């Protein structure tokens, strides 16, 4: 029952926020052009962030885990939304990648991308500290918290890296979340995935775009669910995998890999509007 309740709440909040943002007088400022030249709205980002965060928090078995979900989901969504809006300004577009943001900082200019990176990292650290560690020694607890922070921020970044085609980020989130939606703390994941499922038709139909707000929030919440049920070895393994994927993204195009792999291409195109 708790599983279905958190999933339903996530879906309800996501749909409600999407409708509210679309009706806002300033909704036109969220219009963007997607990869196919269609005009879509970034309203899907705050809708997913709000729904996934509410659903995950409702499914948390303890107050500390609920606080971790709210911290990771809400802060990652907020700084992501800031980057979605501010990053579209001409003076922000020149800084690309982490190196570009650091280069701008050395020149005395704080980019919206750097604000997002710092915000997601801080949210991951705070959420991981709230989750804590089963180890008793100070060094062991500190190590677990730092590993957990890396997993939460790394998962947020991975989902964001995949948000380049309609539905791709939500499908990736569902695949990552599937094993987390079974067993201990499953209701937390169900809440986040329920929000994603509610927005998937609009995403596939190229009516909305998740942007950094939606992708970062969903990824961070999946990271929280993973950290909450993992010990030191599990967190270290997950962080190593995330680091490897992030490093690979600097060398190869995920879109090219997907397009060149038949079964991945079929999954990626499933439900999408025909070209």
CORMO-V773930 format. One record per pair of residues at least 24 apart in sequence whose ideal C-beta (glycine too) atoms are under 10 Angstrom apart, sorted by the first residue. I is the first residue (numbers start at 1). J is the second residue. Records with the same first field share a line. If there is no record, write none. Layout:
# CORMO-V773930
I->J / J
This chain:
# CORMO-V773930
1->187
2->58 / 59 / 60 / 61 / 186 / 187 / 188 / 190 / 191
3->59 / 181 / 182 / 186 / 187 / 188 / 189 / 190 / 191 / 194
4->59 / 187 / 190 / 194
5->55 / 58 / 59 / 187 / 190 / 191 / 194
6->54 / 55 / 56 / 57 / 58 / 59 / 60 / 186 / 187 / 188 / 189 / 190 / 191 / 192 / 193 / 194 / 195
7->55 / 58 / 59 / 181 / 187 / 189 / 190 / 191 / 192 / 193 / 194 / 195 / 197 / 198
8->55 / 58 / 190 / 191 / 194 / 198
9->51 / 54 / 55 / 56 / 57 / 58 / 59 / 190 / 191 / 194 / 195
10->48 / 50 / 51 / 52 / 53 / 54 / 55 / 56 / 57 / 58 / 59 / 190 / 191 / 192 / 193 / 194 / 195 / 196 / 197 / 198 / 221
11->51 / 52 / 55 / 191 / 193 / 194 / 195 / 196 / 197 / 198 / 199
12->51 / 54 / 55 / 194 / 195 / 198
13->47 / 48 / 49 / 50 / 51 / 52 / 53 / 54 / 55 / 58 / 191 / 194 / 195 / 198
14->44 / 46 / 47 / 48 / 49 / 50 / 51 / 52 / 53 / 54 / 55 / 192 / 194 / 195 / 196 / 197 / 198 / 199 / 202 / 214
15->47 / 51 / 195 / 198 / 199 / 202
16->47 / 50 / 51 / 54 / 198
17->43 / 44 / 45 / 46 / 47 / 48 / 49 / 50 / 51 / 54 / 195 / 199
18->43 / 44 / 45 / 46 / 47 / 48 / 50 / 51 / 198 / 199 / 202 / 207 / 208
19->43 / 47
20->46 / 47 / 50
21->45 / 46 / 47 / 50 / 208
22->47 / 207 / 208
29->85 / 88
30->81 / 84 / 85 / 88 / 208 / 209 / 211
31->209
32->84 / 88 / 209 / 211
33->209
34->164 / 165 / 166 / 206 / 208 / 209
35->164 / 165 / 166 / 206 / 255
36->165 / 166 / 206 / 273 / 275
38->166 / 205 / 206 / 207 / 209 / 273
39->206 / 207
40->166 / 202 / 203 / 205 / 206 / 207 / 208 / 209 / 210 / 211
41->202 / 207 / 208 / 209 / 211
42->81 / 84 / 85 / 88 / 208 / 209 / 210 / 211 / 212 / 213 / 214
43->199 / 202 / 207 / 208 / 209 / 210 / 211 / 213 / 214
44->170 / 199 / 202 / 203 / 207 / 208 / 209 / 210 / 211 / 213 / 214 / 215
45->77 / 80 / 81 / 84 / 85 / 163 / 199 / 208 / 209 / 210 / 211 / 212 / 213 / 214 / 215 / 216 / 217 / 218
46->77 / 78 / 80 / 81 / 84 / 210 / 211 / 213 / 214 / 217
47->77 / 195 / 198 / 199 / 202 / 208 / 210 / 213 / 214
48->73 / 77 / 169 / 170 / 173 / 192 / 195 / 196 / 198 / 199 / 203 / 208 / 210 / 211 / 213 / 214 / 215 / 216 / 217 / 218 / 221
49->73 / 74 / 75 / 76 / 77 / 78 / 80 / 81 / 195 / 210 / 211 / 212 / 213 / 214 / 215 / 216 / 217 / 218 / 220 / 221
50->74 / 77 / 195 / 213 / 214 / 217
51->191 / 192 / 194 / 195 / 196 / 197 / 198 / 199 / 214 / 217 / 218
52->77 / 173 / 189 / 191 / 192 / 193 / 194 / 195 / 196 / 198 / 199 / 214 / 217 / 218 / 219 / 220 / 221 / 222
53->77 / 191 / 192 / 195 / 217 / 218 / 220 / 221
54->191 / 192 / 194 / 195
55->187 / 188 / 189 / 190 / 191 / 192 / 193 / 194 / 195 / 196 / 198 / 221
56->185 / 187 / 188 / 189 / 190 / 191 / 192 / 193 / 194 / 195 / 217 / 218 / 220 / 221 / 222 / 224 / 225
57->188 / 191 / 192 / 221
58->187 / 188 / 190 / 191 / 194
59->181 / 185 / 186 / 187 / 188 / 189 / 190 / 191 / 192 / 194 / 225
60->185 / 187 / 188 / 191 / 224 / 225 / 228
61->184 / 185 / 186 / 187 / 188 / 228
62->130 / 131 / 185 / 228
63->130
64->127 / 129 / 130 / 131 / 132 / 228
65->127 / 130 / 131 / 132 / 185 / 188 / 224 / 225 / 227 / 228
66->130 / 188
67->126 / 127 / 130 / 131
68->123 / 124 / 126 / 127 / 128 / 129 / 130 / 131 / 132 / 148 / 152 / 188 / 220 / 221 / 224 / 225 / 227 / 228
69->127 / 130 / 131 / 188 / 191 / 192 / 220 / 221 / 224 / 225 / 228
70->123 / 127 / 130 / 221 / 224
71->122 / 123 / 124 / 125 / 126 / 127 / 128 / 129 / 130 / 152 / 220 / 224
72->120 / 123 / 124 / 125 / 126 / 127 / 128 / 130 / 131 / 149 / 152 / 153 / 155 / 156 / 216 / 217 / 219 / 220 / 221 / 222 / 223 / 224 / 225 / 227
73->123 / 127 / 156 / 191 / 192 / 195 / 216 / 217 / 218 / 219 / 220 / 221 / 222 / 224
74->123 / 217 / 220 / 221
75->119 / 120 / 122 / 123 / 124 / 126 / 127 / 216 / 217 / 220
76->116 / 119 / 120 / 121 / 122 / 123 / 124 / 127 / 152 / 153 / 155 / 156 / 157 / 160 / 212 / 213 / 214 / 215 / 216 / 217 / 218 / 219 / 220 / 221 / 223
77->119 / 120 / 123 / 156 / 211 / 212 / 213 / 214 / 215 / 216 / 217 / 218 / 220 / 221
78->116 / 119 / 123 / 213 / 216 / 217
79->112 / 113 / 115 / 116 / 117 / 118 / 119 / 120 / 121 / 122 / 123 / 212 / 213 / 216 / 217
80->112 / 115 / 116 / 119 / 120 / 156 / 160 / 210 / 211 / 212 / 213 / 214 / 215 / 216 / 217 / 219 / 220
81->116 / 211 / 212 / 213 / 214 / 216 / 217
82->112 / 113 / 115 / 116 / 119 / 212 / 213
83->111 / 112 / 113 / 114 / 115 / 116 / 117 / 119 / 120 / 160 / 211 / 212 / 213 / 216
84->112 / 116 / 209 / 210 / 211 / 212 / 213 / 214 / 215 / 216
85->112 / 211 / 212 / 213
86->111 / 112 / 113 / 115 / 116
87->111 / 112 / 113 / 115 / 116 / 211 / 212
88->112
97->250
98->157 / 246 / 250
99->250
112->212
113->212
116->156 / 157 / 160 / 212 / 213 / 216
117->153 / 157
119->153 / 216
120->152 / 153 / 154 / 156 / 157 / 160 / 212 / 216 / 217 / 219 / 220 / 223
121->149 / 150 / 152 / 153 / 154 / 156 / 157
122->149 / 153
123->149 / 152 / 153 / 156 / 216 / 217 / 220 / 224
124->148 / 149 / 150 / 151 / 152 / 153 / 154 / 155 / 156 / 157 / 220 / 223 / 224 / 227
125->149 / 150 / 152 / 153
126->152
127->152 / 153 / 220 / 221 / 223 / 224 / 227 / 228
128->152 / 153 / 223 / 224 / 227 / 228 / 235
130->224 / 228
131->224 / 227 / 228 / 229 / 230
132->227 / 228
133->227 / 231 / 232 / 235
134->231 / 232
135->231 / 232
140->232
143->232 / 235 / 236
144->227 / 230 / 231 / 232 / 235 / 236
145->227 / 235
146->235 / 239
147->227 / 230 / 231 / 232 / 233 / 234 / 235 / 236 / 237 / 238 / 239 / 240
148->223 / 224 / 226 / 227 / 228 / 230 / 232 / 234 / 235 / 238 / 239
149->223 / 227 / 235 / 239
150->223 / 227 / 235 / 236 / 238 / 239 / 240 / 242 / 243
151->220 / 222 / 223 / 224 / 226 / 227 / 230 / 234 / 235 / 236 / 237 / 238 / 239 / 241 / 242
152->219 / 220 / 221 / 222 / 223 / 224 / 225 / 226 / 227 / 235 / 238 / 239 / 242
153->216 / 219 / 220 / 223 / 239 / 242
154->219 / 220 / 223 / 238 / 239 / 240 / 241 / 242 / 243 / 245 / 246
155->216 / 218 / 219 / 220 / 221 / 222 / 223 / 224 / 225 / 226 / 227 / 238 / 239 / 242
156->212 / 215 / 216 / 217 / 218 / 219 / 220 / 221 / 222 / 223 / 224 / 242
157->215 / 216 / 219 / 220 / 223 / 242 / 245 / 246 / 249
158->215 / 219 / 222 / 223 / 241 / 242 / 245 / 246 / 249 / 254
159->210 / 214 / 215 / 216 / 217 / 218 / 219 / 220 / 221 / 222 / 223
160->210 / 211 / 212 / 213 / 214 / 215 / 216 / 217 / 218 / 219 / 220
161->215 / 219 / 245 / 246 / 248 / 249 / 254
162->215 / 219 / 245 / 249 / 254 / 255 / 258 / 268
163->203 / 209 / 210 / 211 / 212 / 214 / 215 / 216 / 218 / 219
164->215 / 253 / 254 / 255 / 258
165->203 / 204 / 206 / 254 / 255 / 258 / 259 / 268 / 269 / 272
166->200 / 202 / 203 / 204 / 205 / 206 / 207 / 208 / 209 / 210 / 268 / 269 / 271 / 272 / 273
167->196 / 199 / 200 / 201 / 202 / 203 / 204 / 205 / 206 / 210 / 267 / 268 / 269 / 270 / 271 / 272 / 273
168->203 / 204 / 210 / 215 / 254 / 255 / 258 / 267 / 268 / 269 / 272
169->196 / 203 / 209 / 210 / 211 / 214 / 215 / 216 / 218 / 219
170->195 / 196 / 197 / 198 / 199 / 200 / 203 / 204 / 210 / 214 / 215 / 218
171->196 / 200 / 203 / 204 / 267 / 268 / 270 / 271
172->215 / 218 / 219 / 222 / 254 / 267 / 268
173->197 / 200 / 210 / 214 / 215 / 218 / 219 / 221 / 222
174->200 / 218 / 222
175->267
176->218 / 219 / 222 / 223 / 225 / 226
177->218 / 221 / 222 / 225 / 226
179->226 / 229
180->222 / 223 / 224 / 225 / 226 / 228 / 229
181->225
183->229
184->225 / 228 / 229
185->224 / 225 / 226 / 228 / 229
186->225 / 229
187->225
188->221 / 222 / 224 / 225 / 228 / 229
189->221 / 222 / 224 / 225 / 226 / 228 / 229
190->225
191->221 / 225
192->217 / 218 / 219 / 220 / 221 / 222 / 224 / 225
193->218 / 221 / 222 / 225
195->221
196->221 / 222
200->271
201->271
203->271 / 272
204->269 / 270 / 271 / 272 / 273
205->271 / 272 / 273
206->272 / 273
207->273
